[in-house]
Structures are given as structure tokens and as C-alpha cells.
Amino acid sequence: MKTVRLIVWALVGVAAVVLAFLLLRPATDPSARVEPGLPGFTLGGPFTLTGADGKPFSSTQLAGKPYAMFFGFTNCPDVCPNTLARLAQLRQQLGKGNDSFRIVFVSVDPGRDTPEAVGAYTKLFDTPIIGLTGTPKQVAQVAKQHAIYHAKVPQPDQPDGYTVDHGAAVLLFDRNGKFTSTIAQEEQDAPVLDKLRRVTA
């Protein structure tokens, strides 16, 4: 009986270690996403970054309309352009016009993504997108507020010899700036449109 009890407690200890590892490890998979669910769970907060026009952009400028927020970078080969293009398409499918919700793109590569570069990039999608960048410190702070992992990864064939690993979740906020849910890459359009209808109602 004593041996069985020791085995049970050992298994409990292993399970606790594994759970701690899963909760605390960085989200190195670009498809990793934030999942609300804990009581009082919230993301966001006031911030100031730099807009594509080179002027300071305050989070207070987002007040009054829902918005979808995505963190990426202009040299991203597929996840970022695909995500922004999908958001533009979803906004059209929603059938409420471009003002139904804002699309906010925050660069996690401030070393290369100048305001001009971000502005040129967002224009490629032929839909209104708020492009933001900032100093490394500003970007790191905003990413932290929104639980978005990002890190430089050496890659010789990329401009300046690196790429950027980052979380690929789209974060949805209501008109009061309150975080409501996420959009994951693998989600089908139907449930995503339901989320957008709720947040834009």
C-alpha cells in the first residue's frame, strides 16, 4: 500500500511539472494563440506607438469602434500577409463596410519596419489598416501587454540575417477597448464571423 501511495504521489508531481512547463514556456510556434478562460483574464492597456504617418498614435484613438489587432512584420513570408488579407476578406463578408471594425497591425520588427515601411506594407491590402511601429522598448511593452511572444531568429537568407518568430493570434476588442476573444489561423470562417458579429453589434 505504501508503495502504491508513493507511485501515485510521484505521478502527481510529474503532472505538476509538465503543467507548469506548458503554462510558462514561450510560444515559439507562430500559430500559438492566447486563450481566455481564467477569471478576470484580460489583455491590452493604454499604449503609444508610431503611426505610418510618423506621428505618435495613442490607443485612445481606437476608442469607439471594435478592432482586430495583429502583431507581425513586413518581411513575414506568409503568416502575416495571409492573416491581414483574411481580415480584409472577413470584413467584406460581414457586410457592414470598412467601418464595422478596425484592423490594427503592430510590427514586432521595429529595427527594419519604419513608419514608411509599415505604411507601404498596409497599403498592399487595398483596405484600411492601421499600421503601427515604435522603438524596440515600446514594441516590447505593447507585445507584453497583449501576451504576444516575439523574438529574433538568425536566418542568413533573410534581410539583415534574421527573421522574427511571433505569436499569430488575432485579438478582438470591443468598442470600449475590452478584449473579447481571439481568431486562430485554423478557425473556419463561420465561427469567426459569429465572433465579429457579436463584437460589432
C-alpha positions as CSV (number, residue, x, y, z in Angstrom):
1,M,0.0,0.0,0.0
2,K,2.8,2.4,0.9
3,T,4.5,1.6,-2.5
4,V,1.2,2.4,-4.4
5,R,0.9,5.7,-2.5
6,L,4.4,6.7,-3.4
7,I,3.8,5.9,-7.0
8,V,0.6,8.0,-7.0
9,W,2.4,11.0,-5.5
10,A,5.3,10.7,-7.9
11,L,2.8,10.8,-10.8
12,V,1.1,13.8,-9.3
13,G,4.5,15.5,-9.1
14,V,5.4,14.8,-12.7
15,A,2.0,16.1,-13.9
16,A,2.5,19.3,-11.9
17,V,5.9,19.8,-13.5
18,V,4.6,19.2,-17.0
19,L,1.6,21.6,-16.4
20,A,4.0,24.3,-15.2
21,F,6.2,23.9,-18.2
22,L,3.3,24.2,-20.6
23,L,2.0,27.3,-18.9
24,L,5.3,29.1,-18.6
25,R,7.1,28.2,-21.8
26,P,7.3,30.8,-24.6
27,A,5.0,30.3,-27.5
28,T,7.7,29.6,-30.1
29,D,5.1,28.2,-32.6
30,P,3.9,31.0,-34.8
31,S,0.4,29.5,-34.7
32,A,0.4,29.7,-30.9
33,R,-2.5,31.8,-29.6
34,V,-3.9,33.4,-26.5
35,E,-6.9,31.6,-25.0
36,P,-9.0,33.5,-22.5
37,G,-10.7,31.4,-19.8
38,L,-9.3,32.4,-16.4
39,P,-11.5,34.6,-14.2
40,G,-10.6,38.2,-14.7
41,F,-8.5,37.3,-17.8
42,T,-7.8,40.5,-19.8
43,L,-5.4,41.8,-22.3
44,G,-4.4,45.2,-23.6
45,G,-4.0,48.5,-21.8
46,P,-3.0,52.1,-22.8
47,F,-0.1,52.5,-25.2
48,T,1.6,54.9,-27.6
49,L,3.3,53.8,-30.8
50,T,4.1,55.5,-34.1
51,G,1.7,55.5,-37.0
52,A,2.5,55.1,-40.6
53,D,2.5,58.9,-40.9
54,G,5.4,59.2,-38.4
55,K,3.2,60.7,-35.7
56,P,2.5,59.3,-32.3
57,F,-0.5,57.0,-32.2
58,S,-2.3,56.6,-28.9
59,S,-4.6,53.7,-28.0
60,T,-7.2,56.3,-27.1
61,Q,-7.6,56.8,-30.9
62,L,-9.1,53.3,-31.1
63,A,-12.0,54.2,-28.8
64,G,-15.5,54.0,-30.1
65,K,-15.1,51.1,-32.6
66,P,-14.2,47.5,-32.3
67,Y,-10.9,46.4,-33.6
68,A,-8.9,43.3,-34.6
69,M,-5.2,43.5,-33.6
70,F,-2.4,41.5,-35.2
71,F,1.3,41.5,-34.4
72,G,3.7,40.7,-37.3
73,F,6.3,42.2,-39.5
74,T,6.6,43.4,-43.1
75,N,9.2,40.7,-44.2
76,C,7.0,37.9,-43.0
77,P,6.7,35.4,-45.9
78,D,3.2,34.0,-45.4
79,V,1.5,34.1,-42.0
80,C,1.3,38.0,-41.8
81,P,0.1,38.7,-45.4
82,N,-2.3,35.8,-45.2
83,T,-3.7,37.0,-41.9
84,L,-4.2,40.6,-43.0
85,A,-5.7,39.5,-46.3
86,R,-8.1,37.2,-44.4
87,L,-9.2,40.0,-42.0
88,A,-9.9,42.3,-45.0
89,Q,-12.0,39.5,-46.6
90,L,-13.8,38.8,-43.4
91,R,-14.7,42.5,-43.0
92,Q,-16.2,42.4,-46.5
93,Q,-18.1,39.2,-45.7
94,L,-19.5,40.8,-42.6
95,G,-21.3,43.2,-44.9
96,K,-21.1,46.3,-42.7
97,G,-18.5,48.2,-44.6
98,N,-14.9,49.1,-43.7
99,D,-16.0,50.9,-40.6
100,S,-17.5,47.8,-39.0
101,F,-14.2,47.1,-37.2
102,R,-10.7,48.4,-37.5
103,I,-7.7,46.3,-38.4
104,V,-4.6,47.2,-36.4
105,F,-1.2,45.8,-37.5
106,V,1.7,46.2,-35.0
107,S,5.2,45.5,-36.2
108,V,7.4,43.3,-34.0
109,D,10.4,44.2,-36.1
110,P,11.0,47.9,-35.2
111,G,14.6,47.7,-36.4
112,R,13.5,47.3,-40.0
113,D,9.9,48.4,-40.0
114,T,10.0,52.2,-40.2
115,P,6.7,54.1,-40.3
116,E,7.2,54.4,-44.1
117,A,7.8,50.7,-44.5
118,V,4.7,49.8,-42.4
119,G,2.6,52.3,-44.4
120,A,3.7,50.9,-47.7
121,Y,3.0,47.4,-46.5
122,T,-0.5,48.0,-45.2
123,K,-1.5,49.7,-48.5
124,L,-0.8,46.5,-50.3
125,F,-4.1,45.0,-49.0
126,D,-6.3,47.7,-50.5
127,T,-8.3,48.1,-47.4
128,P,-8.0,50.5,-44.4
129,I,-5.4,49.1,-42.0
130,I,-3.8,51.0,-39.1
131,G,-0.1,50.2,-39.3
132,L,2.0,50.8,-36.1
133,T,5.6,50.6,-35.2
134,G,7.8,52.1,-32.5
135,T,11.0,51.8,-30.6
136,P,12.1,48.3,-29.5
137,K,11.2,49.2,-25.9
138,Q,7.7,50.5,-26.9
139,V,7.0,47.4,-29.1
140,A,8.2,45.0,-26.4
141,Q,5.9,46.7,-23.9
142,V,2.8,46.6,-26.1
143,A,3.5,43.0,-27.1
144,K,3.8,42.1,-23.4
145,Q,0.5,43.8,-22.6
146,H,-1.2,41.7,-25.3
147,A,0.7,38.4,-24.3
148,I,2.3,38.2,-27.8
149,Y,5.6,36.3,-27.9
150,H,8.2,37.6,-30.4
151,A,11.9,37.0,-30.9
152,K,14.6,37.5,-33.5
153,V,15.8,34.2,-35.1
154,P,19.1,34.1,-37.1
155,Q,18.4,33.3,-40.7
156,P,21.2,34.0,-43.2
157,D,19.0,34.2,-46.3
158,Q,16.7,36.9,-44.8
159,P,17.3,40.7,-44.9
160,D,19.9,41.6,-42.3
161,G,20.4,37.9,-41.5
162,Y,17.3,37.3,-39.3
163,T,13.6,36.7,-39.2
164,V,11.2,37.2,-36.4
165,D,9.3,34.4,-34.6
166,H,6.0,35.7,-33.2
167,G,2.6,34.6,-32.0
168,A,0.0,34.6,-34.7
169,A,-3.2,35.2,-32.8
170,V,-5.6,38.0,-33.9
171,L,-7.0,39.7,-30.8
172,L,-10.5,41.1,-30.9
173,F,-11.5,44.1,-28.8
174,D,-14.9,45.8,-28.5
175,R,-15.7,49.5,-28.9
176,N,-14.6,50.1,-25.3
177,G,-11.2,48.5,-25.8
178,K,-12.1,45.4,-23.9
179,F,-10.6,42.1,-25.1
180,T,-13.3,39.7,-26.2
181,S,-11.7,36.8,-28.0
182,T,-9.1,35.6,-30.5
183,I,-9.1,34.4,-34.1
184,A,-6.8,31.4,-34.8
185,Q,-5.4,30.6,-38.2
186,E,-7.1,27.2,-38.3
187,E,-10.6,28.5,-37.4
188,Q,-13.2,28.3,-40.1
189,D,-14.9,31.5,-41.3
190,A,-18.3,30.7,-40.0
191,P,-17.4,30.8,-36.2
192,V,-15.1,33.8,-36.8
193,L,-17.9,35.7,-38.5
194,D,-20.1,34.9,-35.5
195,K,-17.4,36.5,-33.2
196,L,-17.2,39.5,-35.4
197,R,-21.0,40.0,-35.5
198,R,-21.1,39.9,-31.7
199,V,-18.2,42.4,-31.3
200,T,-19.7,44.8,-33.9
201,A,-23.3,44.5,-32.8
